[in-house]
Amino acid sequence: MSINTLFMHRFKEFVGNRFFTVLFLKKDGTERVITCRLNVKKHSKGGEQTANPQQYMVGWETTAKNYRNINIETIQWVRCRGIELDLAA
């Protein structure tokens, strides 16, 4: 099991079906902070994830009402359940 797969498993256990806020670095190096939720299928058109699932997780961003790819390797921090986890260190 790769480190990314283990991280994704633990991350999904932590956030569950709750909303969470995450800061990560986009592909161009800029920071993005979004509040989103995993496993939202309501707005899906049935397509498959085109980004590498070993590197990206898909979150439904509530404000933009759109799916976002979150690079798990560049996550700086995540807030959920009143807890902030600093992952940049």
Secondary structure by P-SEA (a helix, b strand, c coil): ccaaaaaaaaaaaaaccbbbbbbbbccccbbbbbbbcccccccccccccccccccbbbbbbccccbbbbbccccccccccccccccccc
